[in-house]
Amino acid sequence: MGAVDTMESFFELLNSDDREGAVALMDEKAEMRVHVGGNARTLRGLREIGGWFLRAEPGFRMYPGDVRDMGNTYQANLLIVRPGAPSQSLDASFRVEAGKITAINLTPS
């Protein structure tokens, strides 16, 4: 499964509240970098990254737009929706190898 197919499955699962299914598409040694304000936080391993997605409040959604297929890298502008909070736009990059997400980078647009 290529990057686009993997990411389409990931967002479909995540947005239908099958977070465990979405997390199952991540590599055991994946890394995720989240930029907030002037700081960046790096999460390492499926336990940390998966927990970040599994602990998100009910109704958390990620909608990709302006998708760019760069081979094994999937880039998109993401609209993040969380109940009770303003929506947020992020620039996102996902690296996919052998059908597993190995790296995620989320940066405010």
C-alpha positions as CSV (number, residue, x, y, z in Angstrom):
1,M,0.0,0.0,0.0
2,G,1.4,3.4,-1.0
3,A,1.5,6.6,1.0
4,V,-1.7,8.0,-0.5
5,D,-3.6,4.7,0.1
6,T,-2.3,4.4,3.6
7,M,-3.1,8.0,4.5
8,E,-6.6,7.8,3.1
9,S,-7.2,4.7,5.2
10,F,-5.7,6.4,8.3
11,F,-8.0,9.5,8.0
12,E,-11.1,7.3,7.2
13,L,-10.5,5.2,10.3
14,L,-9.6,8.2,12.5
15,N,-12.6,10.2,11.4
16,S,-15.0,7.3,11.9
17,D,-13.8,7.0,15.5
18,D,-11.8,3.8,14.9
19,R,-8.7,5.2,16.5
20,E,-7.2,1.8,17.2
21,G,-7.5,1.0,13.5
22,A,-5.8,4.3,12.6
23,V,-3.0,3.7,15.1
24,A,-2.5,0.2,13.7
25,L,-1.3,1.8,10.5
26,M,1.7,3.3,12.3
27,D,5.1,1.7,12.5
28,E,6.3,0.5,16.0
29,K,9.3,2.9,15.8
30,A,7.4,5.9,14.3
31,E,8.3,9.5,15.3
32,M,5.9,12.5,15.4
33,R,7.0,16.1,15.7
34,V,4.4,18.6,16.8
35,H,5.2,22.3,16.6
36,V,3.3,24.5,19.0
37,G,4.1,28.2,19.3
38,G,7.9,28.5,19.2
39,N,8.5,25.0,20.5
40,A,8.4,21.5,19.1
41,R,7.7,18.3,20.8
42,T,8.9,14.9,19.4
43,L,7.0,11.8,20.3
44,R,8.8,8.5,19.7
45,G,7.4,5.0,19.3
46,L,3.9,3.7,18.8
47,R,3.1,3.9,22.5
48,E,3.6,7.7,22.7
49,I,2.2,8.6,19.3
50,G,-0.7,6.1,19.5
51,G,-1.6,7.5,22.9
52,W,-1.7,11.0,21.5
53,F,-4.4,10.0,19.0
54,L,-6.2,7.6,21.4
55,R,-6.5,10.2,24.1
56,A,-7.9,12.9,21.8
57,E,-11.3,14.1,22.9
58,P,-14.4,12.5,21.3
59,G,-15.2,14.2,18.0
60,F,-11.6,14.9,17.1
61,R,-11.2,14.9,13.3
62,M,-8.5,15.6,10.8
63,Y,-9.5,16.5,7.3
64,P,-6.8,16.6,4.6
65,G,-6.9,19.2,1.8
66,D,-4.4,20.2,-0.9
67,V,-2.8,16.8,-0.9
68,R,0.7,16.3,-2.4
69,D,1.9,12.8,-3.3
70,M,5.7,12.8,-3.0
71,G,6.3,9.1,-3.4
72,N,6.6,7.7,0.1
73,T,5.8,11.1,1.6
74,Y,2.2,12.4,1.8
75,Q,1.9,16.2,2.4
76,A,-1.4,18.0,3.1
77,N,-3.0,20.9,4.7
78,L,-5.0,19.5,7.6
79,L,-8.1,21.0,9.1
80,I,-8.3,19.9,12.7
81,V,-11.7,19.9,14.3
82,R,-12.1,19.5,18.1
83,P,-15.5,20.0,19.8
84,G,-15.6,23.1,21.9
85,A,-12.4,24.6,20.3
86,P,-11.8,26.7,17.2
87,S,-10.8,24.7,14.2
88,Q,-7.1,24.8,13.3
89,S,-5.2,24.5,10.1
90,L,-1.9,22.6,10.0
91,D,0.7,21.8,7.4
92,A,1.4,18.1,7.7
93,S,3.9,15.6,6.3
94,F,3.6,11.9,6.7
95,R,6.3,9.4,5.7
96,V,5.0,5.9,4.8
97,E,7.2,2.9,4.3
98,A,5.8,-0.6,3.4
99,G,2.2,0.6,4.3
100,K,3.1,1.9,7.7
101,I,3.4,5.5,8.9
102,T,7.0,6.0,10.1
103,A,7.1,9.8,10.6
104,I,4.6,12.6,11.2
105,N,5.4,16.3,11.2
106,L,2.6,18.8,12.2
107,T,3.2,22.5,11.9
108,P,0.7,25.4,12.2
109,S,-0.1,26.9,8.8
